[in-house]
Amino acid sequence: MTSEKEVTINDIAAKLGISIATVSRALNDDTAVRPNTKKKILEMAESLNYRTNNFAKSLRVKQTKTIGVIIPKINSHFMSSVISGIESITTIEGYGLIISQSAESIENEIRNTKTMFSNRVDGLLVSLSYETANIHHFEPFRKKNTPVIFFDRTFETNDYLNIQIDNRKAAYKLTEHLIQQNCKRIAHITGALKRDVYNERLIGFKAALKDHKLKFHEEYLFSNKLNMDEGAEVARKILRLKQMPDAIFGANDDCTVGCLLELKKAGVKIPEDIAMAGFNNDPITKVVEPNLTTVNYPGFDMGVISARTLINSIKEKKASFQENSIILNTELIIRESSRKT
């Protein structure tokens, strides 16, 4: 089977008996072309299934009008909210998006980065994978003066901008709330501590315990991939302990809900026996019974600010930023799962 020949502006010009230059101007919406002529050219282009060679055009103008986004996983309410925020800005500004996921794999992240570089994206927004230990694979962008911004899961560096929340402060406030409910044996479920997000939440958790003269128990610290199945597994481990905790703070909502449901199945009363709190304010927190205490993490706002900051940098032709980080506010949302007093 032979493939159909690609239609060029030469074909359109030949069909209409006009110059190639006039066709090119019309397709680029040049006001110098008369409206009637432009109409004929556009109609002919459509009838011949003409496709603009955006790659060739991008080489001429040195801009593709596309932004790359690399995220750990797409099937996450938080990441969906971030992408919605990004898209709300890129649509207005006339930029397209190329979205890829690392699936928490450094190999995938490196592969995605190379794809974005090959596609000549004008800028890159990245939330790092669990496994990312260094950011050398983003160096080609910096050398080409292409701006890169890390959001949510970031990396401590002076070379790129980080957009994040104060994870330490948010975790401290949430832990302090549990302590105020007379909880003294508080467990914490965390993710990969390579990522600043989870490491900072653990630091905030420990700081709150210390400030309130409570002991940190190693047997009450659980690390996993923070999904519902892993949360259920944590619940089974807790049920086997000699002394169960009287509160659990999970570093995200999915894992915390998985833990809560498994504990309830075993007859544990929430919050009377164990108070529970998560992080992110995903929709599931208002569906599970009792409704889950959580931290409202402004995903949409993070997407808006990330996209707006990146596009401004692209327009100014600058890959460096005056500040190293932008910190967004969070809010502790107290619901029935943690109200003991």
C-alpha positions in Angstrom: 0.0 0.0 0.0 1.5 3.3 -1.1 1.2 6.4 1.1 -0.6 9.5 -0.3 1.8 12.3 -1.4 2.0 15.2 1.1 0.4 18.3 -0.3 2.6 21.4 -0.4 2.0 25.1 -1.0 3.4 24.5 -4.6 0.4 22.3 -5.3 -2.1 24.9 -4.0 -0.4 27.6 -6.1 -0.4 25.4 -9.2 -4.2 24.6 -8.8 -5.1 28.3 -8.4 -2.6 29.7 -10.9 -1.1 32.1 -8.4 2.4 32.6 -6.9 3.8 30.4 -4.1 4.6 33.6 -2.1 0.9 34.6 -2.1 -0.2 31.2 -0.9 2.4 31.3 1.9 1.2 34.8 3.0 -2.4 33.7 3.0 -1.8 30.6 5.0 0.1 32.8 7.6 -2.9 35.2 7.7 -1.0 38.1 6.1 -3.3 41.2 5.8 -1.5 42.1 2.5 -3.4 39.3 0.7 -6.9 40.3 -0.5 -9.8 38.7 1.4 -11.2 37.0 -1.7 -7.9 35.6 -2.7 -7.2 34.4 0.9 -10.7 32.7 1.0 -9.9 30.8 -2.3 -6.5 29.7 -1.0 -7.9 28.5 2.3 -10.7 26.6 0.6 -8.3 24.9 -1.8 -5.9 24.0 1.1 -8.8 22.4 2.9 -10.0 20.5 -0.1 -6.5 19.1 -0.8 -6.0 18.2 2.9 -3.0 20.5 3.2 -1.2 20.3 6.6 1.0 23.1 7.8 4.6 22.0 8.3 4.9 23.3 11.9 8.3 21.7 12.3 9.8 23.7 9.4 8.0 26.8 10.6 9.5 26.3 14.1 13.0 26.1 12.7 12.4 29.5 11.0 11.0 31.4 13.9 12.9 29.3 16.6 9.7 28.7 18.5 7.3 25.7 18.5 4.5 27.3 20.7 4.5 24.0 22.7 5.2 23.4 26.4 6.3 20.0 27.7 4.9 18.6 31.0 6.4 15.6 32.7 4.5 14.2 35.7 4.8 11.0 37.8 1.3 9.7 37.0 -1.7 10.9 35.2 -4.3 9.0 37.1 -4.1 11.3 40.1 -6.7 13.9 41.1 -4.0 16.3 42.2 -2.0 16.0 38.9 -5.3 16.4 36.9 -6.0 19.6 38.8 -2.5 20.9 38.0 -2.8 20.1 34.3 -6.2 21.8 34.2 -4.5 24.9 35.7 -1.7 24.7 33.2 -4.1 24.3 30.3 -6.2 27.3 31.4 -3.2 29.5 30.8 -1.7 27.8 27.7 -5.0 27.9 25.9 -5.3 31.7 26.3 -1.7 32.2 25.4 -1.9 30.0 22.3 0.5 27.2 23.4 0.0 23.5 22.9 0.9 20.9 25.5 2.9 17.6 25.3 2.2 15.6 28.4 4.0 12.5 29.5 4.3 10.5 32.7 7.3 8.9 34.3 5.3 6.2 36.2 7.7 6.9 39.1 10.6 5.6 36.9 13.9 7.5 36.4 14.4 5.7 33.1 11.1 6.8 31.9 11.7 10.4 33.1 15.0 10.5 31.2 13.3 9.1 28.1 10.5 11.7 28.3 13.0 14.5 28.8 14.9 13.4 25.6 11.5 13.3 23.7 10.7 16.8 24.9 14.1 18.1 23.8 13.8 16.4 20.4 10.4 18.0 19.9 12.0 21.4 20.7 9.5 22.5 23.3 9.7 26.1 24.3 9.7 25.3 28.0 9.3 22.4 30.4 7.3 21.8 33.6 8.3 18.8 35.7 7.2 17.0 38.8 9.9 14.5 39.6 9.6 10.7 40.0 10.2 8.8 43.2 13.5 7.5 41.8 15.1 10.8 40.6 18.3 11.3 42.6 19.9 14.0 40.3 18.7 16.4 37.5 21.6 16.0 35.1 19.2 15.0 32.3 17.7 18.6 32.2 21.1 20.1 31.5 20.6 20.2 27.7 17.6 22.5 28.2 19.7 24.9 30.3 22.4 25.0 27.7 19.9 25.9 25.0 18.4 28.6 27.2 15.1 26.7 27.4 13.3 27.4 30.8 12.6 24.5 33.1 10.4 24.8 36.2 9.9 22.0 38.8 6.6 21.9 40.6 5.2 19.9 43.6 8.1 17.4 43.6 11.1 19.6 43.2 14.9 19.5 43.6 17.0 21.8 45.8 19.0 23.8 43.2 19.9 27.3 42.2 19.7 26.5 38.5 15.9 26.1 38.2 12.8 27.5 39.7 10.8 25.4 42.2 7.0 26.0 42.7 5.8 24.2 45.9 4.0 24.5 49.2 5.6 24.6 52.6 5.3 20.9 53.3 7.0 21.1 56.6 4.7 23.8 58.0 1.5 22.0 56.6 2.6 18.7 58.2 3.4 20.4 61.5 0.0 22.0 61.7 -1.8 18.7 60.9 0.2 16.7 63.4 -0.4 19.4 66.0 -4.1 19.1 65.4 -3.9 15.4 66.1 -2.0 16.1 69.3 -4.7 18.6 70.3 -7.2 15.7 70.1 -5.2 14.0 72.9 -3.4 11.7 70.5 0.0 10.6 71.9 1.0 7.6 69.7 0.9 9.0 66.2 1.9 6.9 63.1 3.0 8.4 59.8 2.7 6.9 56.4 5.3 8.5 54.0 6.4 8.1 50.4 10.0 7.9 49.0 12.1 10.1 51.2 14.3 11.0 48.2 11.5 13.4 47.3 11.5 16.7 49.2 7.7 16.6 49.4 7.7 13.5 51.7 10.9 14.3 53.5 9.7 17.7 54.4 6.4 16.3 55.7 8.2 13.8 57.8 10.4 16.6 59.3 7.3 18.7 60.1 5.7 15.6 61.7 8.7 14.9 63.9 9.1 18.6 64.8 5.5 18.8 66.1 6.0 15.6 68.2 9.2 17.1 69.7 7.7 20.5 70.5 4.8 18.8 72.3 7.2 16.4 74.2 6.0 13.3 72.4 8.2 10.4 71.4 8.8 9.4 67.8 8.3 5.7 67.4 10.2 4.0 64.5 7.6 1.2 64.5 4.9 3.8 63.7 6.7 5.0 60.5 5.6 3.3 57.3 7.1 4.0 53.8 5.4 2.9 50.6 4.1 4.0 47.1 1.1 5.7 48.7 -1.8 4.0 46.9 -4.9 2.5 48.4 -3.6 -1.1 48.3 -0.4 -0.1 50.2 -2.6 1.8 52.7 -4.6 -1.4 53.4 -1.3 -3.3 53.9 -0.2 -0.6 56.5 -3.5 -1.2 58.3 -2.8 -4.9 58.5 0.7 -4.2 59.9 -0.8 -1.9 62.5 -3.3 -4.5 63.6 -0.5 -6.9 64.3 1.4 -4.4 66.6 1.4 -5.0 70.4 0.2 -1.5 70.9 -1.6 0.3 68.1 -1.2 4.0 67.5 -4.1 6.3 68.5 -3.7 8.4 65.3 -2.4 8.1 61.7 -1.2 10.9 59.5 -0.8 9.7 55.8 1.2 11.7 53.3 -1.6 11.5 50.8 -5.3 10.8 50.8 -5.4 7.6 48.6 -3.2 5.7 51.0 -4.8 7.1 54.1 -8.3 6.1 52.8 -7.0 2.6 52.0 -5.7 2.3 55.5 -8.9 3.7 57.0 -11.2 1.2 55.2 -9.1 -1.8 56.2 -9.1 -0.7 59.8 -12.8 -0.3 59.8 -13.2 -3.7 58.3 -11.3 -5.1 61.3 -13.7 -3.3 63.7 -11.5 -0.4 64.6 -13.6 2.8 65.3 -12.5 6.0 63.5 -11.8 8.4 65.2 -12.6 6.9 68.7 -9.9 4.2 68.5 -7.6 5.8 65.9 -7.9 9.4 64.5 -6.9 9.7 60.9 -5.8 12.5 58.6 -4.5 12.6 55.0 -3.0 15.2 52.6 -4.2 16.8 49.3 -7.9 17.2 49.7 -8.8 14.7 47.0 -12.6 14.2 46.3 -12.4 10.8 48.0 -11.9 12.5 51.4 -15.6 13.7 51.2 -16.9 10.3 50.1 -15.3 8.0 52.7 -17.1 7.7 56.0 -16.1 9.4 58.3 -15.0 12.2 56.0 -11.2 12.6 56.1 -9.3 15.4 57.7 -6.7 16.6 55.2 -4.6 19.5 53.9 -6.0 21.4 50.9 -3.2 21.4 48.3 -4.0 24.0 45.6 -3.3 21.9 42.5 -5.1 24.1 40.0 -3.4 27.3 41.4 -0.1 25.5 41.2 -0.7 24.8 37.5 -1.8 28.3 36.7 1.3 29.9 38.4 3.7 27.3 36.8 2.3 27.9 33.3 2.2 31.7 33.7 5.7 31.9 35.1 7.1 29.6 32.3 5.4 31.5 29.5 6.6 34.9 30.8 10.1 33.4 30.8 9.7 32.2 27.3 8.5 35.6 26.1 11.5 37.3 27.9 13.9 34.7 26.3 15.3 34.0 29.8 15.9 30.5 31.2 16.9 31.9 34.7 14.7 33.2 37.4 15.2 35.9 40.0 14.0 33.7 42.8 14.7 30.0 43.5 11.2 29.1 44.7 7.6 30.2 44.8 5.7 29.0 47.9 1.9 28.5 47.7 -0.5 28.6 50.8 -2.3 25.5 52.1 -5.2 25.1 54.5 -5.9 22.4 57.1 -9.4 21.0 56.7 -10.7 19.3 59.9 -13.4 16.7 59.4 -14.9 13.9 61.4 -12.1 11.3 61.0 -9.9 13.2 63.5 -12.3 14.8 65.9 -11.8 13.0 69.2 -12.5 15.9 71.5 
